[in-house]
Amino acid sequence: MGKGSKPPKTYKSFVERYPELGQAWELVRRAEGNGDLDEKTIRLVKLGIAIGGMREGAVHSAVRKALGAGVSRAEIAQVVALAASTLGFPSTVAVYSWVGEQVDETEKS
């Protein structure tokens, strides 16, 4: 795992409580890499999907993993900005705050 890609405590706790779900999730995650996209592109696409779905936890995870894969803060910011014309301004500002929270947290660790 790259820098910033360490899962949060809640995830670890959930997987300890439900190990079979954790194993199933790891199989899904491994399958994500089967294709022609490089890791950085995969991380940017996953961030865009999380943003489009307005899933705060998924945005946090996608940002953490993107930073770990070498995606720059500027590239992440551009993905957020791209969401504005589709999601609208209020939703994009919410996403902006989620991204900022995770970037700050990742940089502290």
Short mmCIF file of the C-alpha atoms (twelve columns), coordinates in Angstrom:
data_MODEL
# 
_entry.id   MODEL 
# 
loop_
_atom_site.group_PDB 
_atom_site.id 
_atom_site.type_symbol 
_atom_site.label_atom_id 
_atom_site.label_alt_id 
_atom_site.label_comp_id 
_atom_site.label_asym_id 
_atom_site.label_seq_id 
_atom_site.Cartn_x 
_atom_site.Cartn_y 
_atom_site.Cartn_z 
_atom_site.pdbx_PDB_model_num 
ATOM 1   C CA . MET A 1   0.000   0.000   0.000   1 
ATOM 2   C CA . GLY A 2   1.186   3.480   -0.824  1 
ATOM 3   C CA . LYS A 3   1.258   6.538   1.399   1 
ATOM 4   C CA . GLY A 4   -2.168  7.414   2.694   1 
ATOM 5   C CA . SER A 5   -3.746  4.136   1.661   1 
ATOM 6   C CA . LYS A 6   -4.171  2.752   5.189   1 
ATOM 7   C CA . PRO A 7   -7.830  1.905   5.867   1 
ATOM 8   C CA . PRO A 8   -9.632  3.703   8.706   1 
ATOM 9   C CA . LYS A 9   -10.269 2.096   12.096  1 
ATOM 10  C CA . THR A 10  -13.977 1.655   11.364  1 
ATOM 11  C CA . TYR A 11  -13.181 -0.433  8.287   1 
ATOM 12  C CA . LYS A 12  -10.780 -2.611  10.273  1 
ATOM 13  C CA . SER A 13  -13.344 -3.074  13.026  1 
ATOM 14  C CA . PHE A 14  -16.063 -4.037  10.523  1 
ATOM 15  C CA . VAL A 15  -13.804 -6.583  8.795   1 
ATOM 16  C CA . GLU A 16  -12.838 -8.101  12.142  1 
ATOM 17  C CA . ARG A 17  -16.527 -8.468  12.987  1 
ATOM 18  C CA . TYR A 18  -17.487 -9.782  9.517   1 
ATOM 19  C CA . PRO A 19  -14.384 -11.477 8.076   1 
ATOM 20  C CA . GLU A 20  -16.196 -13.179 5.190   1 
ATOM 21  C CA . LEU A 21  -17.522 -9.831  3.958   1 
ATOM 22  C CA . GLY A 22  -13.988 -8.477  4.223   1 
ATOM 23  C CA . GLN A 23  -12.667 -11.369 2.126   1 
ATOM 24  C CA . ALA A 24  -15.386 -10.868 -0.487  1 
ATOM 25  C CA . TRP A 25  -14.598 -7.157  -0.626  1 
ATOM 26  C CA . GLU A 26  -10.889 -7.883  -1.178  1 
ATOM 27  C CA . LEU A 27  -11.775 -10.116 -4.151  1 
ATOM 28  C CA . VAL A 28  -13.817 -7.297  -5.670  1 
ATOM 29  C CA . ARG A 29  -10.966 -4.839  -5.078  1 
ATOM 30  C CA . ARG A 30  -8.422  -7.133  -6.743  1 
ATOM 31  C CA . ALA A 31  -10.695 -7.508  -9.777  1 
ATOM 32  C CA . GLU A 32  -10.731 -3.712  -10.239 1 
ATOM 33  C CA . GLY A 33  -7.206  -3.874  -11.602 1 
ATOM 34  C CA . ASN A 34  -8.064  -6.322  -14.379 1 
ATOM 35  C CA . GLY A 35  -7.985  -4.139  -17.460 1 
ATOM 36  C CA . ASP A 36  -5.963  -1.627  -19.404 1 
ATOM 37  C CA . LEU A 37  -6.118  1.376   -17.055 1 
ATOM 38  C CA . ASP A 38  -3.071  2.222   -14.994 1 
ATOM 39  C CA . GLU A 39  -3.372  2.639   -11.210 1 
ATOM 40  C CA . LYS A 40  -3.445  6.439   -11.290 1 
ATOM 41  C CA . THR A 41  -6.260  6.480   -13.850 1 
ATOM 42  C CA . ILE A 42  -8.200  3.859   -11.868 1 
ATOM 43  C CA . ARG A 43  -7.930  6.031   -8.755  1 
ATOM 44  C CA . LEU A 44  -9.176  9.140   -10.615 1 
ATOM 45  C CA . VAL A 45  -12.108 7.223   -12.117 1 
ATOM 46  C CA . LYS A 46  -13.024 5.750   -8.735  1 
ATOM 47  C CA . LEU A 47  -12.941 9.259   -7.254  1 
ATOM 48  C CA . GLY A 48  -15.252 10.507  -9.998  1 
ATOM 49  C CA . ILE A 49  -17.670 7.648   -9.348  1 
ATOM 50  C CA . ALA A 50  -17.676 8.319   -5.604  1 
ATOM 51  C CA . ILE A 51  -18.289 12.016  -6.231  1 
ATOM 52  C CA . GLY A 52  -21.104 11.330  -8.696  1 
ATOM 53  C CA . GLY A 53  -22.731 8.982   -6.217  1 
ATOM 54  C CA . MET A 54  -22.397 11.590  -3.448  1 
ATOM 55  C CA . ARG A 55  -20.948 8.935   -1.146  1 
ATOM 56  C CA . GLU A 56  -18.907 10.743  1.492   1 
ATOM 57  C CA . GLY A 57  -17.132 7.649   2.792   1 
ATOM 58  C CA . ALA A 58  -16.293 6.526   -0.734  1 
ATOM 59  C CA . VAL A 59  -14.927 9.995   -1.536  1 
ATOM 60  C CA . HIS A 60  -12.704 9.832   1.552   1 
ATOM 61  C CA . SER A 61  -11.496 6.369   0.550   1 
ATOM 62  C CA . ALA A 62  -10.951 7.356   -3.084  1 
ATOM 63  C CA . VAL A 63  -8.928  10.426  -2.091  1 
ATOM 64  C CA . ARG A 64  -6.806  8.402   0.337   1 
ATOM 65  C CA . LYS A 65  -6.109  5.742   -2.294  1 
ATOM 66  C CA . ALA A 66  -5.496  8.314   -5.039  1 
ATOM 67  C CA . LEU A 67  -2.896  10.109  -2.951  1 
ATOM 68  C CA . GLY A 68  -1.306  6.745   -2.184  1 
ATOM 69  C CA . ALA A 69  -1.108  6.027   -5.919  1 
ATOM 70  C CA . GLY A 70  0.697   9.292   -6.623  1 
ATOM 71  C CA . VAL A 71  -2.247  11.403  -7.767  1 
ATOM 72  C CA . SER A 72  -1.537  15.055  -7.002  1 
ATOM 73  C CA . ARG A 73  -3.756  17.400  -5.006  1 
ATOM 74  C CA . ALA A 74  -4.182  19.467  -8.184  1 
ATOM 75  C CA . GLU A 75  -5.453  16.441  -10.125 1 
ATOM 76  C CA . ILE A 76  -7.913  15.613  -7.344  1 
ATOM 77  C CA . ALA A 77  -9.082  19.233  -7.295  1 
ATOM 78  C CA . GLN A 78  -9.683  19.116  -11.051 1 
ATOM 79  C CA . VAL A 79  -11.906 16.043  -10.657 1 
ATOM 80  C CA . VAL A 80  -13.935 17.933  -8.039  1 
ATOM 81  C CA . ALA A 81  -14.228 20.950  -10.342 1 
ATOM 82  C CA . LEU A 82  -15.374 18.719  -13.209 1 
ATOM 83  C CA . ALA A 83  -18.307 17.603  -11.066 1 
ATOM 84  C CA . ALA A 84  -19.770 21.110  -10.799 1 
ATOM 85  C CA . SER A 85  -21.590 21.161  -14.126 1 
ATOM 86  C CA . THR A 86  -23.216 17.795  -13.426 1 
ATOM 87  C CA . LEU A 87  -23.841 17.869  -9.668  1 
ATOM 88  C CA . GLY A 88  -24.489 21.571  -9.226  1 
ATOM 89  C CA . PHE A 89  -22.744 24.058  -6.993  1 
ATOM 90  C CA . PRO A 90  -24.034 23.029  -3.528  1 
ATOM 91  C CA . SER A 91  -23.190 19.351  -4.039  1 
ATOM 92  C CA . THR A 92  -19.782 20.197  -5.455  1 
ATOM 93  C CA . VAL A 93  -18.988 22.391  -2.453  1 
ATOM 94  C CA . ALA A 94  -19.967 19.488  -0.177  1 
ATOM 95  C CA . VAL A 95  -17.635 17.176  -2.104  1 
ATOM 96  C CA . TYR A 96  -14.908 19.816  -1.936  1 
ATOM 97  C CA . SER A 97  -15.181 19.775  1.857   1 
ATOM 98  C CA . TRP A 98  -15.027 15.949  1.987   1 
ATOM 99  C CA . VAL A 99  -11.938 15.936  -0.204  1 
ATOM 100 C CA . GLY A 100 -10.299 18.647  1.890   1 
ATOM 101 C CA . GLU A 101 -10.957 16.723  5.095   1 
ATOM 102 C CA . GLN A 102 -9.303  13.607  3.710   1 
ATOM 103 C CA . VAL A 103 -6.335  15.420  2.186   1 
ATOM 104 C CA . ASP A 104 -5.706  17.154  5.519   1 
ATOM 105 C CA . GLU A 105 -6.023  13.886  7.449   1 
ATOM 106 C CA . THR A 106 -3.750  12.021  5.043   1 
ATOM 107 C CA . GLU A 107 -1.103  14.713  5.198   1 
ATOM 108 C CA . LYS A 108 -1.107  14.564  9.011   1 
ATOM 109 C CA . SER A 109 -0.382  10.832  9.043   1 
# 
